[in-house]
Amino acid sequence: MVCATAVLFVVCFVFAPSSVATGALAGSLPFAAILAIVGLGQMLVVQQGGFDLSVAGGVSLAVVIATHLPAGHDSALLPAVVAAFVCTALAGACNGLMVGFLRLNAIVATIGTNALLYGAIFAISGGVPEATTNLLAAIATDSVFGLENTVWFALLILLLVLFVVKKTVIGRRFELIGANPLAARAMGLKVRRHQAMAYVFAQLLYCVAGILLAGITAQPTAYQGDSLLLPSVAVVVLAGTSLLGGRGYPVSTVIAALFLNQLSQFALAVGVPYSAQTIIQALALGFGIAVYSLRWPARPLQINKSKDPEERDELVAS
């Protein structure tokens, strides 16, 4: 993914230099960061062999709550942010209950939750956009060392997810359950609980993305999260996370978000209409699925004959 992203930037520099200009990158990086946060949430669900199609509802609900409840007053921003986290956590718990414990199909369950979320969205907003507060705009768009805070939030969340998933016992159990639920259950692990919690933590990440999105958009609409559904799955697939569950790749997911965002910028720079962006994202998703579905020939096992016989036996057994 790193090589593909580097090649894309070289192609952009040669054929569409305006897409890699300083101003263009400064304007597009925050949206790449939003996609990275959403992609990390989707990755947690995919690691458990599921799909979360309530991405749009979770992001849009956070946007609406963060803008409509404060109604332009900075003093009401903190209660609105807390309310957004509570509501999205409940949505994640609803998904987790249906998928993890009731064993419903993940696609059907999360589509139903998404419909409920949009019902709440229109009940709060009435379909009318509301301007974001000055405080939220400052939190999301102020710069530190030349990068907007939204980008720093994405990097911080990446480090948090990377540490929890790769460096803690809970994270290793999480990946084991995703790779082989039957074996994990035989070991006494709480398989259903881990699967359910994946949806809760995913919704919390969608909430963060929605709040930041409300901050970088002057008047966000109730449909702000719709454009993130397909890309959220695409970046997870491009990063190499198996759709059957198992090991996840947080760093590659963030790089894939940067790749997909820059690919869209390149397409716009060369004159591809904005309406074709979904087609480009779908092609990227299909390409990722095709690449990681190929069965590559296994490398022959190399055994050093000079090793002790017991060590050779252990190597063959592994």
Secondary structure, 3 states (H helix, E strand, C coil): CHHHHHHHHHHHHHHCHHHHCHHHHHHHHHHHHHHHHHHHHHHHHHCCCCCCCCHHHHHHHHHHHHHHCCCCCHHHHHHHHHHHHHHHHHHHHHHHHHHHHCCCCHHHHHHHHHHHHHHHHHHHHCCCCCCCCHHHHHHHHCEECCEEHHHHHHHHHHHHHHHHHHHCHHHHHHHHHHHCHHHHHHCCCCHHHHHHHHHHHHHHHHHHHHHHHHHHCCCCCCCCCHHHHHHHHHHHHHCCCCCCCCCCCHHHHHHHHHHHHHHHHHHHHCCCCHHHHHHHHHHHHHHHHHHHHCCCCCCCCCCCCCCCHHHHHHHHHC
